[in-house]
């Protein structure tokens, strides 16, 4: 496993992101928003220049944190959660979002593009078949690219927990689909991510987001919250996971997001040491 970070959790300034990478010895980042815009909304020239800059620093992109399917299943309305500088896109525009995600991933050498499951309904189970149909088509549209579609459990969306994700993953056994496992999002949904949620999806994890939640529901330094990350990292190692642990800080402190992320990097490394897990 290796330490990564979602870049805009540090800064919108890629120069500052790369400075933190140098200071902390990181060689992998996940891209979501840069210079105040979703990475998908920059033109090709900008993306190519960004790739050249990352290559010069020896930094790889492990995933494109696309907002694909972070929209309403039916009708319009305000977003129900964070969109991280992505422009709103209705359901009928989502295939364009996926297509652009694949293009940008290829330009940046990223193996994974992210997917969600529409903003959460009062009864998410009532829409399972409809959501399954959309995800099945998304897998087929992604397959020819050689990339993997990473379905993220997100507490603001219809798939918030490991148990909810497993219903879909069992019906979509394609090797081109895997789970972006986010223990913090399951904790924010009010259930226990490890061991409870993880046992449902442990064989389909292709990417991991790391953030921690304290007992009052506030984001905190990794290892200082309610999530059993020592047990979670041991289980990931035992199950053969060898991909990125991508820090999605979310913690807000007076010193700002850069310092918050640096503390979370240190926290993750301390947790990994206690778990007996080596991080690159």
C-alpha positions as CSV (number, residue, x, y, z in Angstrom):
1,X,0.0,0.0,0.0
2,X,1.1,3.5,-0.6
3,X,0.1,6.9,0.8
4,X,-1.8,9.2,-1.6
5,X,-3.9,12.3,-1.2
6,X,-6.8,14.0,-3.0
7,X,-5.0,17.0,-4.3
8,X,-7.5,19.8,-3.5
9,X,-7.8,18.7,0.1
10,X,-4.4,20.5,0.3
11,X,-4.9,23.4,-2.1
12,X,-6.3,24.4,-5.5
13,X,-2.7,25.4,-6.3
14,X,-0.9,22.4,-7.8
15,X,2.4,24.0,-6.8
16,X,1.4,23.9,-3.2
17,X,0.2,20.3,-3.6
18,X,3.5,19.3,-5.1
19,X,5.4,21.1,-2.3
20,X,3.5,19.0,0.3
21,X,4.3,15.9,-1.7
22,X,8.0,16.7,-1.6
23,X,7.9,17.5,2.1
24,X,6.0,14.2,2.9
25,X,7.7,12.0,0.3
26,X,4.5,11.3,-1.6
27,X,4.6,10.0,-5.2
28,X,0.9,9.5,-5.8
29,X,-2.0,11.9,-5.9
30,X,-5.7,11.7,-6.8
31,X,-7.1,14.5,-8.8
32,X,-10.5,16.1,-8.3
33,X,-10.3,19.9,-8.6
34,X,-7.4,22.2,-9.7
35,X,-7.3,26.0,-9.9
36,X,-10.9,26.2,-8.8
37,X,-12.4,23.9,-11.4
38,X,-13.1,20.2,-11.7
39,X,-10.2,18.5,-13.5
40,X,-12.7,17.4,-16.1
41,X,-13.6,21.0,-16.9
42,X,-10.1,22.1,-17.9
43,X,-9.2,21.9,-21.6
44,X,-6.8,19.3,-23.1
45,X,-3.9,21.7,-23.2
46,X,-4.2,22.4,-19.5
47,X,-4.4,18.7,-18.7
48,X,-1.3,17.9,-20.9
49,X,0.7,20.7,-19.2
50,X,-0.4,19.3,-15.8
51,X,0.8,15.9,-16.8
52,X,4.2,17.3,-17.8
53,X,4.5,19.0,-14.5
54,X,3.6,15.9,-12.5
55,X,6.0,13.8,-14.5
56,X,8.8,16.2,-13.8
57,X,8.1,15.8,-10.1
58,X,7.9,12.0,-10.3
59,X,4.2,12.1,-9.2
60,X,1.7,9.7,-10.5
61,X,-2.1,10.1,-10.7
62,X,-3.9,7.0,-9.1
63,X,-7.4,8.0,-9.9
64,X,-9.7,10.7,-11.4
65,X,-12.2,11.7,-8.7
66,X,-15.0,12.2,-11.2
67,X,-18.4,13.5,-10.1
68,X,-20.1,10.9,-12.4
69,X,-23.7,10.2,-11.1
70,X,-23.5,12.8,-8.3
71,X,-26.8,14.1,-9.4
72,X,-30.5,13.5,-8.9
73,X,-32.0,10.3,-10.1
74,X,-35.2,12.0,-11.1
75,X,-35.7,15.7,-11.8
76,X,-33.6,18.6,-10.9
77,X,-32.8,20.4,-7.7
78,X,-29.9,21.7,-5.6
79,X,-27.0,19.3,-4.8
80,X,-27.5,17.3,-1.7
81,X,-23.8,17.1,-0.9
82,X,-20.4,18.5,-1.8
83,X,-19.5,18.7,-5.6
84,X,-16.0,20.1,-5.1
85,X,-16.1,22.7,-7.8
86,X,-17.7,20.4,-10.4
87,X,-20.5,22.2,-12.4
88,X,-23.9,20.8,-11.9
89,X,-24.9,18.2,-14.5
90,X,-28.3,16.6,-14.9
91,X,-28.9,12.9,-15.4
92,X,-29.0,13.2,-19.2
93,X,-25.5,14.8,-19.1
94,X,-23.8,12.1,-17.1
95,X,-22.6,10.1,-20.0
96,X,-20.7,13.1,-21.2
97,X,-19.2,13.3,-17.7
98,X,-18.1,9.7,-17.9
99,X,-16.6,10.1,-21.4
100,X,-14.6,13.2,-20.3
101,X,-13.5,11.3,-17.1
102,X,-12.1,8.5,-19.3
103,X,-10.4,11.0,-21.6
104,X,-8.7,12.9,-18.8
105,X,-7.7,9.6,-17.1
106,X,-5.9,8.5,-20.2
107,X,-4.1,11.8,-20.6
108,X,-3.0,11.7,-17.0
109,X,-2.2,8.0,-16.8
110,X,-4.8,7.2,-14.1
111,X,-6.2,3.7,-14.0
112,X,-9.5,4.4,-12.2
113,X,-12.4,6.8,-12.8
114,X,-14.9,7.3,-10.0
115,X,-18.7,6.8,-10.0
116,X,-21.4,7.5,-7.5
117,X,-25.0,6.4,-7.2
118,X,-27.2,9.5,-7.5
119,X,-28.2,11.7,-4.5
120,X,-29.7,9.7,-1.8
121,X,-33.4,9.0,-1.8
122,X,-35.6,8.6,1.3
123,X,-35.8,4.9,0.4
124,X,-32.6,4.0,-1.5
125,X,-33.7,0.4,-1.9
126,X,-36.7,1.4,-3.9
127,X,-34.5,2.5,-6.8
128,X,-32.0,-0.3,-6.8
129,X,-33.0,-1.9,-10.1
130,X,-32.9,1.5,-11.9
131,X,-29.5,2.4,-10.5
132,X,-28.2,-1.1,-11.3
133,X,-29.2,-0.6,-14.9
134,X,-27.3,2.7,-15.1
135,X,-24.2,1.3,-13.4
136,X,-24.2,-1.8,-15.7
137,X,-24.2,0.5,-18.7
138,X,-21.5,2.6,-17.2
139,X,-19.3,-0.5,-16.8
140,X,-19.9,-1.4,-20.4
141,X,-19.0,2.1,-21.6
142,X,-15.8,2.1,-19.5
143,X,-14.7,-1.4,-20.4
144,X,-13.2,-0.6,-23.9
145,X,-11.0,2.1,-22.4
146,X,-9.1,-0.5,-20.3
147,X,-9.8,1.6,-17.2
148,X,-11.7,0.5,-14.1
149,X,-14.8,2.2,-12.9
150,X,-14.6,2.8,-9.1
151,X,-17.9,2.9,-7.4
152,X,-17.6,5.0,-4.2
153,X,-19.8,4.5,-1.1
154,X,-20.9,8.0,-0.3
155,X,-23.2,8.9,2.6
156,X,-25.0,11.6,0.5
157,X,-25.8,9.0,-2.2
158,X,-27.8,5.9,-2.5
159,X,-24.8,3.6,-1.9
160,X,-23.5,4.7,1.4
161,X,-22.3,1.6,3.1
162,X,-20.5,-1.6,2.4
163,X,-23.7,-3.6,2.8
164,X,-25.5,-1.4,0.3
165,X,-22.6,-1.6,-2.2
166,X,-22.5,-5.3,-2.0
167,X,-26.0,-5.6,-3.5
168,X,-24.8,-4.0,-6.7
169,X,-21.3,-5.6,-6.8
170,X,-22.8,-9.1,-6.5
171,X,-24.9,-8.3,-9.6
172,X,-22.1,-6.7,-11.5
173,X,-19.2,-9.1,-11.3
174,X,-17.3,-7.5,-14.1
175,X,-13.5,-7.1,-13.5
176,X,-13.9,-3.6,-14.9
177,X,-15.9,-2.5,-11.8
178,X,-14.6,-2.3,-8.2
179,X,-15.3,-0.4,-5.0
180,X,-13.7,2.8,-3.9
181,X,-13.9,1.9,-0.2
182,X,-14.5,5.0,2.1
183,X,-14.8,4.0,5.7
184,X,-15.3,7.7,6.7
185,X,-18.4,7.9,4.5
186,X,-19.9,4.8,6.0
187,X,-19.2,6.2,9.5
188,X,-20.9,9.5,8.4
189,X,-23.9,7.4,7.4
190,X,-24.2,6.2,11.0
191,X,-22.9,2.7,10.7
192,X,-19.6,1.0,11.6
193,X,-17.3,0.7,8.6
194,X,-14.9,-1.8,10.1
195,X,-15.5,-4.7,10.6
196,X,-19.2,-4.4,9.8
197,X,-19.3,-2.7,6.4
198,X,-15.9,-4.0,5.2
199,X,-16.9,-7.6,5.4
200,X,-19.5,-7.2,2.7
201,X,-17.0,-5.8,0.1
202,X,-13.6,-7.0,1.0
203,X,-13.0,-8.9,-2.2
204,X,-14.0,-5.9,-4.5
205,X,-11.9,-3.1,-3.2
206,X,-9.7,-1.4,-5.9
207,X,-9.1,2.0,-4.2
208,X,-9.3,3.3,-0.6
209,X,-10.2,6.8,0.7
210,X,-9.1,7.6,4.2
211,X,-10.6,10.1,6.6
212,X,-11.6,9.9,10.2
213,X,-14.7,11.0,12.2
214,X,-14.8,11.7,15.9
215,X,-17.6,10.7,18.2
216,X,-19.4,14.1,17.7
217,X,-19.4,13.7,14.0
218,X,-16.6,16.0,13.1
219,X,-13.7,15.1,10.8
220,X,-10.5,14.7,12.7
221,X,-6.9,13.5,12.3
222,X,-6.7,10.0,11.0
223,X,-6.3,7.7,14.0
224,X,-7.9,10.1,16.5
225,X,-11.5,9.4,15.5
226,X,-14.0,6.6,15.9
227,X,-12.9,4.4,13.0
228,X,-10.8,1.3,13.8
229,X,-8.1,2.1,11.2
230,X,-5.6,-0.2,12.8
231,X,-7.9,-3.2,12.3
232,X,-8.9,-1.9,8.8
233,X,-5.4,-1.6,7.6
234,X,-4.5,-5.0,8.9
235,X,-7.6,-6.5,7.1
236,X,-6.7,-4.7,3.8
237,X,-3.1,-6.1,4.0
238,X,-4.4,-9.6,4.9
239,X,-6.8,-9.4,1.9
240,X,-3.9,-8.5,-0.4
241,X,-4.8,-4.9,-1.1
242,X,-1.7,-3.2,-2.4
243,X,-3.1,0.1,-3.9
244,X,-3.3,3.7,-2.7
245,X,-4.6,4.9,0.6
246,X,-5.9,8.3,-0.6
247,X,-6.3,10.8,2.2
248,X,-9.4,12.9,1.9
249,X,-8.8,15.2,4.9
250,X,-12.1,17.0,5.3
251,X,-10.8,18.2,8.7
252,X,-11.0,22.0,9.1
253,X,-8.6,23.7,11.5
254,X,-7.5,27.4,11.8
255,X,-4.2,26.6,10.3
256,X,-5.9,25.7,7.0
257,X,-6.3,22.6,4.8
258,X,-2.6,22.2,4.0
259,X,-1.7,21.8,7.7
260,X,-4.8,19.6,8.3
261,X,-3.7,17.3,5.5
262,X,-0.1,17.1,6.7
263,X,-1.4,16.1,10.1
264,X,-3.6,13.4,8.5
265,X,-0.6,12.1,6.6
266,X,1.3,11.8,9.8
267,X,-1.7,10.2,11.5
268,X,-2.1,7.6,8.7
269,X,1.6,6.7,9.0
270,X,1.3,6.3,12.7
271,X,-1.7,4.1,12.4
272,X,0.0,2.0,9.8
273,X,3.0,1.5,12.1
274,X,0.7,0.3,14.9
275,X,-1.0,-2.1,12.4
276,X,2.3,-3.5,11.2
277,X,1.6,-2.3,7.7
278,X,4.4,-0.9,5.5
279,X,3.4,2.2,3.4
280,X,5.4,3.4,0.4
